[in-house]
Amino acid sequence: MTALLDKLKGYLKDALEIALWLVALLTLLQVLFGDSFVQLFAIDILSNIGGLMSQFGSEGLVGLIAAGLVAYLIVRK
């Protein structure tokens, strides 16, 4: 049973890493190409990230704790 959970944990970790690389790539492309990137792919990644950060900020201490927890889960090895 623990082998199955370890395998699932590995798959989820790999999926999260791919998602983070994708967000980084999309952010870079939007910075480089600006509005043409947004019009071509219909994804405004910078405003989505900004909106997410403002939601964390508007929740006060709970939002700060949640943002810290998310950051911890992303960077831990």
Jmol script that loads the backbone (N, CA, C; Angstrom):
load data "model"
ATOM      1  N   MET A   1       0.822  -1.196   0.000  1.00  0.00           N
ATOM      2  CA  MET A   1       0.000   0.000   0.000  1.00  0.00           C
ATOM      3  C   MET A   1       0.861   1.252   0.000  1.00  0.00           C
ATOM      4  N   THR A   2       1.949   1.268   0.771  1.00  0.00           N
ATOM      5  CA  THR A   2       2.803   2.454   0.805  1.00  0.00           C
ATOM      6  C   THR A   2       3.545   2.646  -0.510  1.00  0.00           C
ATOM      7  N   ALA A   3       3.840   1.557  -1.224  1.00  0.00           N
ATOM      8  CA  ALA A   3       4.492   1.676  -2.525  1.00  0.00           C
ATOM      9  C   ALA A   3       3.574   2.384  -3.512  1.00  0.00           C
ATOM     10  N   LEU A   4       2.283   2.074  -3.449  1.00  0.00           N
ATOM     11  CA  LEU A   4       1.309   2.722  -4.316  1.00  0.00           C
ATOM     12  C   LEU A   4       1.202   4.214  -3.993  1.00  0.00           C
ATOM     13  N   LEU A   5       1.191   4.547  -2.717  1.00  0.00           N
ATOM     14  CA  LEU A   5       1.116   5.951  -2.316  1.00  0.00           C
ATOM     15  C   LEU A   5       2.379   6.707  -2.713  1.00  0.00           C
ATOM     16  N   ASP A   6       3.524   6.058  -2.585  1.00  0.00           N
ATOM     17  CA  ASP A   6       4.776   6.695  -2.997  1.00  0.00           C
ATOM     18  C   ASP A   6       4.802   6.947  -4.504  1.00  0.00           C
ATOM     19  N   LYS A   7       4.296   5.997  -5.267  1.00  0.00           N
ATOM     20  CA  LYS A   7       4.235   6.160  -6.714  1.00  0.00           C
ATOM     21  C   LYS A   7       3.279   7.295  -7.090  1.00  0.00           C
ATOM     22  N   LEU A   8       2.128   7.359  -6.430  1.00  0.00           N
ATOM     23  CA  LEU A   8       1.165   8.433  -6.680  1.00  0.00           C
ATOM     24  C   LEU A   8       1.753   9.790  -6.303  1.00  0.00           C
ATOM     25  N   LYS A   9       2.453   9.822  -5.187  1.00  0.00           N
ATOM     26  CA  LYS A   9       3.105  11.062  -4.751  1.00  0.00           C
ATOM     27  C   LYS A   9       4.146  11.510  -5.780  1.00  0.00           C
ATOM     28  N   GLY A  10       4.880  10.574  -6.337  1.00  0.00           N
ATOM     29  CA  GLY A  10       5.862  10.898  -7.375  1.00  0.00           C
ATOM     30  C   GLY A  10       5.204  11.459  -8.622  1.00  0.00           C
ATOM     31  N   TYR A  11       4.080  10.858  -9.029  1.00  0.00           N
ATOM     32  CA  TYR A  11       3.357  11.359 -10.200  1.00  0.00           C
ATOM     33  C   TYR A  11       2.826  12.768  -9.966  1.00  0.00           C
ATOM     34  N   LEU A  12       2.281  13.003  -8.789  1.00  0.00           N
ATOM     35  CA  LEU A  12       1.762  14.335  -8.477  1.00  0.00           C
ATOM     36  C   LEU A  12       2.873  15.376  -8.410  1.00  0.00           C
ATOM     37  N   LYS A  13       4.020  14.996  -7.860  1.00  0.00           N
ATOM     38  CA  LYS A  13       5.160  15.907  -7.801  1.00  0.00           C
ATOM     39  C   LYS A  13       5.633  16.256  -9.208  1.00  0.00           C
ATOM     40  N   ASP A  14       5.693  15.253 -10.091  1.00  0.00           N
ATOM     41  CA  ASP A  14       6.107  15.500 -11.469  1.00  0.00           C
ATOM     42  C   ASP A  14       5.097  16.395 -12.199  1.00  0.00           C
ATOM     43  N   ALA A  15       3.816  16.164 -11.970  1.00  0.00           N
ATOM     44  CA  ALA A  15       2.787  16.985 -12.603  1.00  0.00           C
ATOM     45  C   ALA A  15       2.875  18.432 -12.121  1.00  0.00           C
ATOM     46  N   LEU A  16       3.125  18.641 -10.842  1.00  0.00           N
ATOM     47  CA  LEU A  16       3.263  19.996 -10.307  1.00  0.00           C
ATOM     48  C   LEU A  16       4.489  20.681 -10.898  1.00  0.00           C
ATOM     49  N   GLU A  17       5.578  19.943 -11.041  1.00  0.00           N
ATOM     50  CA  GLU A  17       6.780  20.531 -11.620  1.00  0.00           C
ATOM     51  C   GLU A  17       6.551  20.943 -13.068  1.00  0.00           C
ATOM     52  N   ILE A  18       5.855  20.116 -13.829  1.00  0.00           N
ATOM     53  CA  ILE A  18       5.537  20.458 -15.220  1.00  0.00           C
ATOM     54  C   ILE A  18       4.638  21.688 -15.262  1.00  0.00           C
ATOM     55  N   ALA A  19       3.655  21.756 -14.373  1.00  0.00           N
ATOM     56  CA  ALA A  19       2.755  22.907 -14.339  1.00  0.00           C
ATOM     57  C   ALA A  19       3.507  24.194 -13.999  1.00  0.00           C
ATOM     58  N   LEU A  20       4.451  24.120 -13.078  1.00  0.00           N
ATOM     59  CA  LEU A  20       5.230  25.308 -12.723  1.00  0.00           C
ATOM     60  C   LEU A  20       6.114  25.758 -13.874  1.00  0.00           C
ATOM     61  N   TRP A  21       6.717  24.823 -14.587  1.00  0.00           N
ATOM     62  CA  TRP A  21       7.514  25.183 -15.753  1.00  0.00           C
ATOM     63  C   TRP A  21       6.634  25.801 -16.835  1.00  0.00           C
ATOM     64  N   LEU A  22       5.429  25.287 -16.996  1.00  0.00           N
ATOM     65  CA  LEU A  22       4.503  25.832 -17.988  1.00  0.00           C
ATOM     66  C   LEU A  22       4.096  27.260 -17.634  1.00  0.00           C
ATOM     67  N   VAL A  23       3.811  27.513 -16.361  1.00  0.00           N
ATOM     68  CA  VAL A  23       3.468  28.874 -15.919  1.00  0.00           C
ATOM     69  C   VAL A  23       4.648  29.808 -16.156  1.00  0.00           C
ATOM     70  N   ALA A  24       5.853  29.352 -15.845  1.00  0.00           N
ATOM     71  CA  ALA A  24       7.040  30.181 -16.068  1.00  0.00           C
ATOM     72  C   ALA A  24       7.229  30.478 -17.553  1.00  0.00           C
ATOM     73  N   LEU A  25       7.043  29.490 -18.400  1.00  0.00           N
ATOM     74  CA  LEU A  25       7.187  29.684 -19.840  1.00  0.00           C
ATOM     75  C   LEU A  25       6.129  30.642 -20.376  1.00  0.00           C
ATOM     76  N   LEU A  26       4.879  30.461 -19.966  1.00  0.00           N
ATOM     77  CA  LEU A  26       3.812  31.345 -20.419  1.00  0.00           C
ATOM     78  C   LEU A  26       4.029  32.774 -19.945  1.00  0.00           C
ATOM     79  N   THR A  27       4.531  32.942 -18.719  1.00  0.00           N
ATOM     80  CA  THR A  27       4.827  34.274 -18.205  1.00  0.00           C
ATOM     81  C   THR A  27       5.918  34.934 -19.037  1.00  0.00           C
ATOM     82  N   LEU A  28       6.969  34.197 -19.342  1.00  0.00           N
ATOM     83  CA  LEU A  28       8.054  34.724 -20.155  1.00  0.00           C
ATOM     84  C   LEU A  28       7.562  35.116 -21.543  1.00  0.00           C
ATOM     85  N   LEU A  29       6.759  34.258 -22.148  1.00  0.00           N
ATOM     86  CA  LEU A  29       6.233  34.562 -23.477  1.00  0.00           C
ATOM     87  C   LEU A  29       5.339  35.799 -23.460  1.00  0.00           C
ATOM     88  N   GLN A  30       4.529  35.960 -22.416  1.00  0.00           N
ATOM     89  CA  GLN A  30       3.664  37.126 -22.352  1.00  0.00           C
ATOM     90  C   GLN A  30       4.474  38.401 -22.134  1.00  0.00           C
ATOM     91  N   VAL A  31       5.533  38.317 -21.346  1.00  0.00           N
ATOM     92  CA  VAL A  31       6.389  39.488 -21.147  1.00  0.00           C
ATOM     93  C   VAL A  31       7.087  39.857 -22.455  1.00  0.00           C
ATOM     94  N   LEU A  32       7.546  38.856 -23.190  1.00  0.00           N
ATOM     95  CA  LEU A  32       8.266  39.123 -24.430  1.00  0.00           C
ATOM     96  C   LEU A  32       7.356  39.629 -25.544  1.00  0.00           C
ATOM     97  N   PHE A  33       6.168  39.045 -25.689  1.00  0.00           N
ATOM     98  CA  PHE A  33       5.317  39.353 -26.825  1.00  0.00           C
ATOM     99  C   PHE A  33       4.118  40.231 -26.485  1.00  0.00           C
ATOM    100  N   GLY A  34       3.805  40.416 -25.225  1.00  0.00           N
ATOM    101  CA  GLY A  34       2.769  41.353 -24.799  1.00  0.00           C
ATOM    102  C   GLY A  34       1.375  41.003 -25.275  1.00  0.00           C
ATOM    103  N   ASP A  35       0.683  42.006 -25.821  1.00  0.00           N
ATOM    104  CA  ASP A  35      -0.721  41.839 -26.210  1.00  0.00           C
ATOM    105  C   ASP A  35      -0.914  40.831 -27.336  1.00  0.00           C
ATOM    106  N   SER A  36       0.071  40.693 -28.212  1.00  0.00           N
ATOM    107  CA  SER A  36      -0.093  39.731 -29.303  1.00  0.00           C
ATOM    108  C   SER A  36      -0.168  38.303 -28.767  1.00  0.00           C
ATOM    109  N   PHE A  37       0.561  38.011 -27.678  1.00  0.00           N
ATOM    110  CA  PHE A  37       0.482  36.688 -27.059  1.00  0.00           C
ATOM    111  C   PHE A  37      -0.898  36.461 -26.467  1.00  0.00           C
ATOM    112  N   VAL A  38      -1.424  37.481 -25.791  1.00  0.00           N
ATOM    113  CA  VAL A  38      -2.744  37.372 -25.164  1.00  0.00           C
ATOM    114  C   VAL A  38      -3.806  37.167 -26.227  1.00  0.00           C
ATOM    115  N   GLN A  39      -3.720  37.896 -27.328  1.00  0.00           N
ATOM    116  CA  GLN A  39      -4.720  37.756 -28.387  1.00  0.00           C
ATOM    117  C   GLN A  39      -4.616  36.411 -29.096  1.00  0.00           C
ATOM    118  N   LEU A  40      -3.398  35.919 -29.279  1.00  0.00           N
ATOM    119  CA  LEU A  40      -3.218  34.662 -30.003  1.00  0.00           C
ATOM    120  C   LEU A  40      -3.694  33.455 -29.201  1.00  0.00           C
ATOM    121  N   PHE A  41      -3.322  33.392 -27.912  1.00  0.00           N
ATOM    122  CA  PHE A  41      -3.649  32.229 -27.106  1.00  0.00           C
ATOM    123  C   PHE A  41      -4.825  32.445 -26.157  1.00  0.00           C
ATOM    124  N   ALA A  42      -5.311  33.659 -26.047  1.00  0.00           N
ATOM    125  CA  ALA A  42      -6.440  34.014 -25.157  1.00  0.00           C
ATOM    126  C   ALA A  42      -6.145  33.647 -23.702  1.00  0.00           C
ATOM    127  N   ILE A  43      -4.868  33.807 -23.315  1.00  0.00           N
ATOM    128  CA  ILE A  43      -4.454  33.555 -21.933  1.00  0.00           C
ATOM    129  C   ILE A  43      -3.716  34.788 -21.443  1.00  0.00           C
ATOM    130  N   ASP A  44      -4.230  35.414 -20.394  1.00  0.00           N
ATOM    131  CA  ASP A  44      -3.557  36.565 -19.799  1.00  0.00           C
ATOM    132  C   ASP A  44      -2.984  36.125 -18.461  1.00  0.00           C
ATOM    133  N   ILE A  45      -1.845  35.478 -18.506  1.00  0.00           N
ATOM    134  CA  ILE A  45      -1.257  34.845 -17.332  1.00  0.00           C
ATOM    135  C   ILE A  45      -0.851  35.870 -16.281  1.00  0.00           C
ATOM    136  N   LEU A  46      -0.371  37.033 -16.707  1.00  0.00           N
ATOM    137  CA  LEU A  46       0.080  38.040 -15.746  1.00  0.00           C
ATOM    138  C   LEU A  46      -1.082  38.601 -14.930  1.00  0.00           C
ATOM    139  N   SER A  47      -2.214  38.866 -15.575  1.00  0.00           N
ATOM    140  CA  SER A  47      -3.348  39.374 -14.797  1.00  0.00           C
ATOM    141  C   SER A  47      -3.946  38.276 -13.917  1.00  0.00           C
ATOM    142  N   ASN A  48      -3.870  37.019 -14.374  1.00  0.00           N
ATOM    143  CA  ASN A  48      -4.344  35.915 -13.532  1.00  0.00           C
ATOM    144  C   ASN A  48      -3.488  35.772 -12.279  1.00  0.00           C
ATOM    145  N   ILE A  49      -2.166  35.878 -12.439  1.00  0.00           N
ATOM    146  CA  ILE A  49      -1.279  35.799 -11.284  1.00  0.00           C
ATOM    147  C   ILE A  49      -1.513  36.991 -10.366  1.00  0.00           C
ATOM    148  N   GLY A  50      -1.681  38.184 -10.951  1.00  0.00           N
ATOM    149  CA  GLY A  50      -1.968  39.379 -10.151  1.00  0.00           C
ATOM    150  C   GLY A  50      -3.271  39.257  -9.384  1.00  0.00           C
ATOM    151  N   GLY A  51      -4.294  38.711 -10.025  1.00  0.00           N
ATOM    152  CA  GLY A  51      -5.573  38.502  -9.351  1.00  0.00           C
ATOM    153  C   GLY A  51      -5.470  37.511  -8.210  1.00  0.00           C
ATOM    154  N   LEU A  52      -4.705  36.466  -8.421  1.00  0.00           N
ATOM    155  CA  LEU A  52      -4.494  35.465  -7.370  1.00  0.00           C
ATOM    156  C   LEU A  52      -3.783  36.082  -6.171  1.00  0.00           C
ATOM    157  N   MET A  53      -2.769  36.885  -6.439  1.00  0.00           N
ATOM    158  CA  MET A  53      -2.033  37.527  -5.347  1.00  0.00           C
ATOM    159  C   MET A  53      -2.908  38.536  -4.606  1.00  0.00           C
ATOM    160  N   SER A  54      -3.770  39.241  -5.325  1.00  0.00           N
ATOM    161  CA  SER A  54      -4.653  40.189  -4.638  1.00  0.00           C
ATOM    162  C   SER A  54      -5.695  39.462  -3.794  1.00  0.00           C
ATOM    163  N   GLN A  55      -6.130  38.281  -4.226  1.00  0.00           N
ATOM    164  CA  GLN A  55      -7.053  37.494  -3.408  1.00  0.00           C
ATOM    165  C   GLN A  55      -6.384  37.026  -2.128  1.00  0.00           C
ATOM    166  N   PHE A  56      -5.136  36.576  -2.229  1.00  0.00           N
ATOM    167  CA  PHE A  56      -4.399  36.194  -1.021  1.00  0.00           C
ATOM    168  C   PHE A  56      -4.239  37.394  -0.098  1.00  0.00           C
ATOM    169  N   GLY A  57      -3.931  38.558  -0.675  1.00  0.00           N
ATOM    170  CA  GLY A  57      -3.715  39.757   0.127  1.00  0.00           C
ATOM    171  C   GLY A  57      -4.970  40.285   0.783  1.00  0.00           C
ATOM    172  N   SER A  58      -6.109  40.138   0.130  1.00  0.00           N
ATOM    173  CA  SER A  58      -7.349  40.681   0.685  1.00  0.00           C
ATOM    174  C   SER A  58      -7.889  39.845   1.844  1.00  0.00           C
ATOM    175  N   GLU A  59      -7.372  38.655   2.023  1.00  0.00           N
ATOM    176  CA  GLU A  59      -7.843  37.789   3.101  1.00  0.00           C
ATOM    177  C   GLU A  59      -7.106  38.010   4.416  1.00  0.00           C
ATOM    178  N   GLY A  60      -6.148  38.923   4.433  1.00  0.00           N
ATOM    179  CA  GLY A  60      -5.444  39.253   5.669  1.00  0.00           C
ATOM    180  C   GLY A  60      -4.493  38.150   6.096  1.00  0.00           C
ATOM    181  N   LEU A  61      -4.495  37.858   7.385  1.00  0.00           N
ATOM    182  CA  LEU A  61      -3.555  36.887   7.945  1.00  0.00           C
ATOM    183  C   LEU A  61      -3.797  35.483   7.389  1.00  0.00           C
ATOM    184  N   VAL A  62      -5.047  35.114   7.194  1.00  0.00           N
ATOM    185  CA  VAL A  62      -5.346  33.784   6.645  1.00  0.00           C
ATOM    186  C   VAL A  62      -4.789  33.667   5.231  1.00  0.00           C
ATOM    187  N   GLY A  63      -4.921  34.715   4.428  1.00  0.00           N
ATOM    188  CA  GLY A  63      -4.364  34.711   3.082  1.00  0.00           C
ATOM    189  C   GLY A  63      -2.861  34.638   3.091  1.00  0.00           C
ATOM    190  N   LEU A  64      -2.238  35.328   4.033  1.00  0.00           N
ATOM    191  CA  LEU A  64      -0.783  35.285   4.153  1.00  0.00           C
ATOM    192  C   LEU A  64      -0.308  33.882   4.532  1.00  0.00           C
ATOM    193  N   ILE A  65      -0.999  33.247   5.453  1.00  0.00           N
ATOM    194  CA  ILE A  65      -0.654  31.877   5.846  1.00  0.00           C
ATOM    195  C   ILE A  65      -0.860  30.925   4.669  1.00  0.00           C
ATOM    196  N   ALA A  66      -1.956  31.088   3.934  1.00  0.00           N
ATOM    197  CA  ALA A  66      -2.228  30.228   2.779  1.00  0.00           C
ATOM    198  C   ALA A  66      -1.169  30.421   1.695  1.00  0.00           C
ATOM    199  N   ALA A  67      -0.782  31.662   1.432  1.00  0.00           N
ATOM    200  CA  ALA A  67       0.255  31.922   0.431  1.00  0.00           C
ATOM    201  C   ALA A  67       1.580  31.315   0.867  1.00  0.00           C
ATOM    202  N   GLY A  68       1.906  31.432   2.145  1.00  0.00           N
ATOM    203  CA  GLY A  68       3.128  30.826   2.657  1.00  0.00           C
ATOM    204  C   GLY A  68       3.107  29.315   2.544  1.00  0.00           C
ATOM    205  N   LEU A  69       1.954  28.713   2.812  1.00  0.00           N
ATOM    206  CA  LEU A  69       1.816  27.263   2.700  1.00  0.00           C
ATOM    207  C   LEU A  69       1.970  26.805   1.255  1.00  0.00           C
ATOM    208  N   VAL A  70       1.354  27.524   0.332  1.00  0.00           N
ATOM    209  CA  VAL A  70       1.491  27.181  -1.081  1.00  0.00           C
ATOM    210  C   VAL A  70       2.948  27.306  -1.523  1.00  0.00           C
ATOM    211  N   ALA A  71       3.613  28.378  -1.121  1.00  0.00           N
ATOM    212  CA  ALA A  71       5.017  28.567  -1.474  1.00  0.00           C
ATOM    213  C   ALA A  71       5.874  27.459  -0.875  1.00  0.00           C
ATOM    214  N   TYR A  72       5.603  27.079   0.342  1.00  0.00           N
ATOM    215  CA  TYR A  72       6.358  25.993   0.980  1.00  0.00           C
ATOM    216  C   TYR A  72       6.177  24.683   0.223  1.00  0.00           C
ATOM    217  N   LEU A  73       4.945  24.380  -0.159  1.00  0.00           N
ATOM    218  CA  LEU A  73       4.687  23.131  -0.872  1.00  0.00           C
ATOM    219  C   LEU A  73       5.346  23.103  -2.232  1.00  0.00           C
ATOM    220  N   ILE A  74       5.499  24.272  -2.846  1.00  0.00           N
ATOM    221  CA  ILE A  74       6.116  24.331  -4.165  1.00  0.00           C
ATOM    222  C   ILE A  74       7.631  24.160  -4.078  1.00  0.00           C
ATOM    223  N   VAL A  75       8.272  24.793  -3.110  1.00  0.00           N
ATOM    224  CA  VAL A  75       9.743  24.800  -3.088  1.00  0.00           C
ATOM    225  C   VAL A  75      10.367  23.676  -2.276  1.00  0.00           C
ATOM    226  N   ARG A  76       9.604  22.966  -1.490  1.00  0.00           N
ATOM    227  CA  ARG A  76      10.207  21.896  -0.675  1.00  0.00           C
ATOM    228  C   ARG A  76      10.631  20.742  -1.576  1.00  0.00           C
ATOM    229  N   LYS A  77      11.621  20.050  -1.126  1.00  0.00           N
ATOM    230  CA  LYS A  77      12.145  18.925  -1.921  1.00  0.00           C
ATOM    231  C   LYS A  77      11.805  17.615  -1.260  1.00  0.00           C
TER     232      LYS A  77
END
end "model"
wireframe off; spacefill off
backbone 0.3
color backbone group
